[in-house]
Amino acid sequence: MAVTNQPGPYQPSDFQTGLCDCCDDIGTCCFGLWCYPCLGCSIASAMDECCLCGLGVPIRAVYRTKYNIRGSLCNDFMTSWCCPVCSTCQLKRDIVRRKQQGIF
């Protein structure tokens, strides 16, 4: 019998909130709407990345890879291009939840 899936934490997962789940954390959504670059810098800082990389495809791709979240670069590009604030807020919500769970 062949093993087709890795056991344990290597299983791909999804983001812990949806792209448009702004009601899960109104504060983050307001932060994203009123000071989008600041939200990006807070995400980059939490991930020990350059503040200039806190928005868009690069940070989303790094985060997805680090936490084995399903997706692709094409999906990251389309999400970040069509819904930049929602995409960035989703990352921030996921970081907050992972910190609460002790896995960030």
N, C-alpha and C positions, 0 to 999 in steps of 0.2 A: 504494500500500500504506500503510495507516494504522499508526502506532506505537501499541501498546496498553499497553506496559510501559516505564517509565523505566529506562534502563541504569544500571549502577553501584550506588552505595551506597543508592539510593533504593528498592531492592527490599525489600518487607516481609520480615521475618525472624521467627523465634520466639525465645523465651527459650533460652539456651544449655544450661540444665538443665531437667528436668521439675519439676513442682510437688512431687513426693514423692521427689526424688533426694537425700535426706538423707545417704546414704552417700558422696556425692561430696565432702562437706565436713562431717565430724562436728563439728568445732569450731564452725562457724557454727550448726549445728542445736542443739548444747548451749547456745550463747550465746542463741539464740532461745527455747529452753525455759526457761532459768533466769533470763534477764533480758531479756524481750521488749521492754520500753520502751527499754532501752539499745541493743538491736540497731536499733530504729527510729531512734534518735537518730544512730547511726553511719551509717546509710543517708542520712538527711537531711543530715548534715554533709558526706558525700562528694559530695552533689549540690548543695551550697551552698543548702540550703533550711532553713526553720525546723524545729527539733527536734520541735515539736508536730505537724508534717506528715509525720513519718517512718513512720507506720503507716497501713495501709489503702488505700482507694481513691485518694485524691489523689496520693500519691507514686507509686503503681503506674501511674496514668494519665499522669502527667508523664514518668515513665521510659519507658513504652511509646511515647509520642509522640516523645520526644527521639531514641530509637534505632529508630524505625519498626518496632516489634514488633507482630505481628498481635494483634488482640483488640478488645474493646469496653468501654465503661464498665460495661455490664451484667455482662460476664465479670469485670471487675475487682472489682465489688461482690460478686458471688457467691463468687469466690475468696477475697477478703479477709474476708467474713463467715463462710463455712463452714470455711476453713482459714487463719486469720490467721497462725499461726506458720509454716506451710509457705510461705505466700505471701510473707512477709517474708524468710524464709531464701532463697527462690528469687531475690528481688531482690538480696540480698547476694551470693549466688554469681555472679550475672550481672555485677554490678559488679566483683567480683574478677577474673573471666575477661576482661572488657573492659579492665581495667587491665593485665593480663598481655599482652594483644594490642596495647596502646597505642592503643585506640580509646575510652577513657573520658575 
